[in-house]
Amino acid sequence: MSEEPPFRPREKLLEKQKRFQSIQKHTYLKGPFDKVTSVAIPAALAATSIYLIARGIYNMSHGVGKKE
């Protein structure tokens, strides 16, 4: 059985490990665009769902938007 070569050189791996271990942020916010994917997108989804729920409750309570 032959051993597979690594995908990335060991030196590069150690360099990236040191970089990520030295950052004092949360694990899921360490990349450059992680704030967009883990904060902005869920916040936008929550805001739109709250808006749609509130609009539905308003329409039901006032009888607006009924199909005849």
C-alpha positions in Angstrom: 0.0 0.0 0.0 1.4 3.4 -1.0 0.8 6.5 1.0 -1.1 9.4 -0.6 0.6 12.7 -0.9 -1.0 15.5 1.2 -3.3 18.0 -0.5 -1.4 20.9 0.9 2.2 21.2 2.1 2.8 20.9 5.8 4.3 24.3 6.1 1.3 26.0 4.6 -1.0 24.0 7.0 1.0 25.0 10.0 1.0 28.7 8.9 -2.8 28.7 8.5 -3.2 26.9 11.9 -1.1 29.6 13.6 -3.1 32.3 11.9 -6.5 30.9 13.0 -5.4 30.1 16.5 -4.1 33.6 17.1 -7.4 35.4 16.2 -9.5 36.2 19.2 -12.9 36.1 17.4 -15.4 33.3 17.4 -14.7 30.3 15.2 -17.5 31.0 12.7 -16.3 34.7 12.2 -12.7 34.1 11.2 -12.9 34.4 7.5 -13.2 37.7 5.5 -16.8 37.2 4.4 -18.1 35.2 7.4 -20.0 38.2 8.8 -22.1 38.3 5.7 -23.0 34.6 5.7 -23.4 34.1 9.4 -24.9 37.5 10.5 -26.4 39.5 7.6 -28.2 36.7 5.8 -30.0 35.2 8.8 -30.9 38.7 10.0 -32.4 39.5 6.6 -34.4 36.2 6.6 -35.7 36.9 10.2 -36.7 40.4 9.3 -38.6 39.4 6.2 -40.4 36.6 8.0 -41.4 38.9 10.9 -42.7 41.4 8.4 -44.7 38.8 6.5 -46.2 37.3 9.7 -47.2 40.8 10.9 -48.8 41.6 7.6 -50.7 38.4 7.6 -52.0 39.0 11.1 -53.0 42.6 10.2 -54.8 41.3 7.1 -56.7 38.6 9.0 -57.7 40.9 11.8 -59.0 43.6 9.4 -60.4 41.3 6.7 -58.2 42.8 4.0 -57.0 40.8 1.0 -59.7 38.1 1.0 -60.5 36.3 -2.3 -64.1 36.0 -3.1 
